[in-house]
Amino acid sequence: GNIFTQQPSYFSDLDETLPTVLQVFNNILHKCGLQCEGASAEPQKLEEKVSVNAGNMPLQELKDIVLYLCDTCTTLWAFLDVFPLACQTFQKHEFCYRLASFYELAIPELESAIKKRHYEDNSVFADLWRRISHSRKKMMEVFHILINQVCLQPILE
């Protein structure tokens, strides 16, 4: 068995952890100068209007964001892949909706920033493009697992 079946209280730990996971998406949007939508979107203070966006941020920052996103998406996918029962807990936090709106806002912005930038070294571009593509794929797979577990499985059972 897995750790959740032996320790059911881990489900409430997961429940408490999910807002932090969702905050990762909000942080990335904020760093790209994009507005979060959905439940925890905090109103932006007027003097906090960010002029930095994915297109004009320093290369190192863009790299960090893409790496952070890639790690996050891969970890989420790996977790749900081995433990699909966690999907119900994810859905309590409107995860599908939040993931979809994050995807819609962030991915085109980041892809465009990666494509438009001038690189001294083309391998940097290749690496960033590979990672953003991987992130995109993993987000779709996470979404697929969630829809499958939360919507389709109950119909089939």
C-alpha positions as CSV (number, residue, x, y, z in Angstrom):
1,G,0.0,0.0,0.0
2,N,1.0,3.6,0.0
3,I,1.6,6.1,2.7
4,F,-1.9,7.7,2.3
5,T,-3.7,4.4,2.9
6,Q,-1.7,3.8,6.1
7,Q,-2.0,7.4,7.2
8,P,-5.3,8.8,6.2
9,S,-4.5,12.1,8.0
10,Y,-2.1,12.8,5.2
11,F,-5.2,13.8,3.1
12,S,-5.8,16.8,5.4
13,D,-2.1,17.6,5.2
14,L,-2.4,17.6,1.4
15,D,-5.5,19.7,1.7
16,E,-3.5,22.3,3.7
17,T,-0.6,22.2,1.3
18,L,-2.6,22.8,-1.9
19,P,-3.0,26.6,-1.4
20,T,0.8,26.8,-1.3
21,V,1.0,24.8,-4.6
22,L,-1.5,27.2,-6.1
23,Q,0.5,30.1,-4.8
24,V,3.4,28.9,-7.0
25,F,1.3,29.6,-10.0
26,N,0.3,33.1,-8.7
27,N,3.9,33.9,-8.0
28,I,4.9,33.0,-11.5
29,L,2.1,35.2,-12.9
30,H,3.1,38.0,-10.7
31,K,6.7,37.8,-11.8
32,C,5.6,37.9,-15.4
33,G,3.5,41.0,-14.7
34,L,0.2,39.1,-15.2
35,Q,-2.9,39.2,-13.1
36,C,-4.1,36.0,-11.4
37,E,-7.7,35.1,-11.9
38,G,-9.8,33.0,-9.6
39,A,-10.4,32.4,-5.9
40,S,-7.2,33.8,-4.4
41,A,-6.6,36.6,-6.8
42,E,-5.5,39.5,-4.5
43,P,-6.3,43.0,-5.6
44,Q,-3.2,44.7,-6.8
45,K,-2.1,47.9,-5.0
46,L,-1.9,50.8,-7.4
47,E,1.7,51.7,-6.7
48,E,2.6,48.0,-7.1
49,K,1.9,48.2,-10.9
50,V,4.7,46.1,-12.3
51,S,6.5,47.2,-15.4
52,V,8.6,44.0,-15.6
53,N,7.1,41.3,-17.8
54,A,8.3,38.0,-19.3
55,G,9.5,39.8,-22.4
56,N,11.7,42.4,-20.7
57,M,13.0,40.6,-17.5
58,P,16.6,39.7,-17.2
59,L,17.5,36.4,-18.9
60,Q,18.5,34.7,-15.6
61,E,15.1,35.5,-14.1
62,L,13.3,34.1,-17.2
63,K,15.5,30.9,-16.9
64,D,14.6,30.7,-13.1
65,I,10.9,31.0,-13.8
66,V,10.9,28.4,-16.6
67,L,12.9,26.0,-14.4
68,Y,10.6,26.5,-11.4
69,L,7.6,25.9,-13.6
70,C,9.1,22.8,-15.2
71,D,10.0,21.4,-11.7
72,T,6.5,22.2,-10.3
73,C,4.6,20.7,-13.2
74,T,6.8,17.5,-13.3
75,T,6.4,17.0,-9.6
76,L,2.6,17.5,-9.7
77,W,2.3,15.1,-12.6
78,A,4.5,12.5,-10.9
79,F,2.5,12.8,-7.7
80,L,-0.9,12.4,-9.3
81,D,0.4,9.7,-11.6
82,V,1.4,7.4,-8.7
83,F,-1.4,8.6,-6.5
84,P,-4.6,9.5,-8.4
85,L,-6.7,9.3,-5.3
86,A,-5.3,12.7,-4.4
87,C,-7.4,14.2,-7.3
88,Q,-10.5,14.7,-5.1
89,T,-8.5,16.8,-2.7
90,F,-7.0,18.8,-5.6
91,Q,-10.5,19.4,-7.0
92,K,-11.7,20.8,-3.7
93,H,-9.4,23.7,-4.5
94,E,-10.8,24.2,-8.0
95,F,-7.5,23.0,-9.3
96,C,-8.6,22.3,-12.9
97,Y,-10.0,25.8,-13.2
98,R,-6.9,27.4,-11.6
99,L,-4.5,25.3,-13.8
100,A,-6.4,26.1,-16.9
101,S,-6.5,29.8,-16.3
102,F,-2.8,29.8,-15.3
103,Y,-2.0,27.9,-18.5
104,E,-4.0,30.4,-20.6
105,L,-2.3,33.4,-19.1
106,A,1.3,32.2,-18.6
107,I,2.2,29.8,-21.3
108,P,1.6,32.1,-24.4
109,E,3.4,34.9,-22.5
110,L,6.5,32.8,-21.6
111,E,6.6,31.1,-25.0
112,S,6.6,34.5,-26.7
113,A,9.2,35.9,-24.4
114,I,11.5,32.9,-25.1
115,K,11.0,33.2,-28.9
116,K,11.5,36.9,-29.1
117,R,14.6,37.2,-27.0
118,H,18.1,37.5,-28.5
119,Y,20.5,34.8,-27.4
120,E,24.3,34.9,-27.5
121,D,24.2,31.1,-27.2
122,N,21.5,29.1,-29.0
123,S,21.7,26.2,-26.6
124,V,20.1,28.5,-24.0
125,F,17.1,29.0,-26.3
126,A,16.9,25.3,-27.0
127,D,17.0,24.5,-23.3
128,L,14.3,27.0,-22.4
129,W,12.1,25.9,-25.3
130,R,12.5,22.2,-24.2
131,R,11.6,23.1,-20.6
132,I,8.6,25.2,-21.5
133,S,7.3,22.5,-23.9
134,H,7.8,19.9,-21.2
135,S,5.9,22.1,-18.6
136,R,3.1,22.5,-21.1
137,K,2.9,18.8,-21.7
138,K,2.9,18.0,-18.0
139,M,0.2,20.5,-17.2
140,M,-2.0,18.9,-19.8
141,E,-1.3,15.5,-18.4
142,V,-2.1,16.7,-14.9
143,F,-5.4,18.1,-16.2
144,H,-6.1,14.8,-17.9
145,I,-5.5,12.8,-14.7
146,L,-7.8,15.2,-12.8
147,I,-10.6,15.1,-15.3
148,N,-10.3,11.3,-15.6
149,Q,-10.4,10.7,-11.8
150,V,-12.9,13.4,-10.8
151,C,-15.3,13.3,-13.8
152,L,-14.9,10.1,-15.8
153,Q,-14.0,7.4,-13.2
154,P,-17.2,8.1,-11.1
155,I,-19.4,7.6,-14.2
156,L,-17.7,4.3,-15.1
157,E,-17.9,2.9,-11.6
